[in-house]
Amino acid sequence: MAITPDSVRELLHSEDYGDRLRAVNQMRDLDPAVAFDLAQLAANDGNARVRYAAISQLASLGQQDLATVEPLLRRALTNDPEPDVQAAAADAIGGLQLRSAYADLAAVYHSTGEWLVQFSIIAALGELGDPQAFALLQEAIQSDNDLVVTAAIGALGELQDERAIPLLLSFTSHPDWQVRHRLVQALAQFPQPEAQTALNSLTQDSSAIVAEAAAQHRRP
């Protein structure tokens, strides 16, 4: 059976959430403009899995109409009862670079008790590229959760604010090689001598993966 806007819309109105979830997946085969309209409908579904799938698609479809998609994503970030959906909304906000949503991202980071939501918000700040995010990243890099710390290291690299260099340098001897690996990627974004010196020293890291990455990223 061919996938058409009408067939997808019909599935979206099914009482079976599995049908509605299938409809969201089938939107990938539709014209993006049509899929964008249907994804907005699915983003307000009563089932969290359907909302999650729809919002994840809006991370790319939303480019068509940022003014329409922004309030939807901000509402999902701040009000949805499911952490997975909030996390997907944060990812989409970052991917679409909706800088005007920064205040909501910061507020939810401070109010939530869900590490997944915090992680997604911090990871999104790198893509967002908003200079005012530095203060929140400075806070997040001191988190008790290593995944949040790793996301903050990566985001600080993407932000390329040289104030981050002293913060990053304190992780060169972190016991987790995955943290050091992310650190290499972050330091590679900075041309400053102290960052490059640290990168050069990481070419001798005890982890072959970290050492190889450092060798690849250091500047001549």
N, C-alpha and C positions, 0 to 999 in steps of 0.2 A: 504493500500500500504506500502510495506516494505521500511524502510529508509536505503538507501545505499549511499556510497560516490558519485556515479554518480547522484543519484536523488538530493542530497544536492547541488552538484556542479551546476546542471541544474537550481535549484531554485536561486542560487547565481547570475546567469546570466539573471534572469528575469528582465523585465523593471519595474515590480511592486515591490516597496520597501517592501511591506508587505510579498511578497514571499521571498525576500532576508532575511528579519528579521526572518521569519519562518525557513529558512535554518540554520541560526546561532543557533537557539534554538535546531534544530534537530541534530546539531553537538554533543550534549551531548550523543547521542546514538551511536556514531561512535567510532572506535578505536582512542585512544588519538593521536597517531602519524598522522593519517589521518585528524582528527579534527584540529590539530595544523596547518597543511598546509592550510586547508580551512579557518581557522580563520584569518590567515595572509592576505588572499585575501579579506575577508570581512572587515578587519580593514582599508582598503583603499577605502571602498565604498563611493559613493557620498552622501549617506544619513547619517546624524549624528546618528540617532537611531541605524542603522545597525552597524556603527563604534563603538558606545558605547557598544553594546551587544557583539561584537567580542572582543574588548579589555578587557572587563570584564572577558571573558572566558580565555583570554591569561594569566590572573593572576595565573591560575593553569596550563594550558597547556604549558606555557612558560618554565617550569622546564625542558622540554625535550631538549631545545636548547637555552640556555641563550644568546649565542653569536649572534644568529639570531634575537631573540625577543627584545633584548635591544635597538638597533637603531630604531626599529619600535616604541617602547614605548616612547623613548626620542623624536622622531619626533612628535608623537601625543601630548605629553606634551607641547612641545615648539611651535608647528606650527598649531595645529588644531584650527579652528575658533570657535568651540563649547566648552563652559566651561564644560559641562557634560563629554565630551570626554577627555578633559584635566584632569579632576578629576579622571576619570576611569584609565587613564594612570598613574597618581601618585599613586593610590591605587595598581596597578599592580607592579609598580617599588618597592614599599615598600614590598609587599607580596613576591616578588621574591628576595628581598634583593640585588638589583643591586646598590651597593654602589658607583660604578663609575659614576652613574647618579646624585649624590648628587649636583654637581655644577649646573646642569640644574634645579633641584628642587628649590634650593635657588634663582636662577635667576628669575624663573617664579613667585615664591612667592613675590618677590620685584617688579615685573613688572606688575602683573595682578591687575585688579580692581575688580575681581570676588571673593566674599567671599567663594563660594563653592570650588573653586580651591585652595585658601589658606588653607581652612579647610582640604581638602584631602591631601595636601602636608604635613601639620603639623602632621596629623594623621599617614601618611606613614613613617615619620621619626622615630617613635617609633619602627616599624617593621624593618626598615632599619638597625637600630643598629649601625650607624656610629657615633663614638665619636665626630667628627667635627660638628655634627648637634647641639651640645649644644648651640652654639652662636645664631643660628637661633631660637631655641626654647626659649631661654632667651628673644629674641625680641618678639616672638609671644605671650608669656604669658602676655605681656603688651598690647595686641591688644584691640581695642575698641569693637570687636565682641566677645561676650561671648562663642559662639560655637568654635571659634578659640582658645580662652583661655582654654576652657575645653579640646580640643584636645592636646594643648601644655602640660597641666598638665599630661594627660595620657601618652604622648610620653616621657616626662621627667622621669616618673616612669619606663617605659620600658627601657630607656637608662641607668638607674641606676648610673648616675654620681652624686657623693655626693655633688657636687657644686650646685645641684638643690634643696637641702634641704631648704636653706634659702628662695629661691623663692617660694617653695611650702608652707612653713609655713605661709606666708603672706595671704593665702587663707582660713585659718581655720575658720574665721568668715565671709566669703563671704555670702551675702544675698541669693544667689541662692542655694537651697539644692542640685541641680543636680551637681553644681560645687564642692560642698563639698563632694558629693558622689564619684565623680571621684578623688578627692583629697585623700580620704581614700584608694582607690585602688592604687594610686601612692605611698603614704607613706608606704604602706605595702611592697613595694619592697626594702625598706631601713632598715637595721638592726641598724643603728646609734641611740643612745639614744634619741636625740632630735626629731627624726622622730617618734620613738615609744612612746615618751611622748605625742606628739601631737595626735597620733592615739588613745592613751588611753583617752585623754580628749574628743575626738570626740565620745566616747561611750556614752557621756552625751548630744549629740547633740539634738537640738529641733526637728529635723526630725527623726522619728522612723526608717526610711529607712537608713539614714546615721549612726545613732547610732548602729543599728543592724549590718551593714556592718563593722563598726569599731571594734565591739566586735568579729566578725568572723575573722578579719584579724590581730588583734594585736598578738604579740608574747608573750608567757608565760614568 
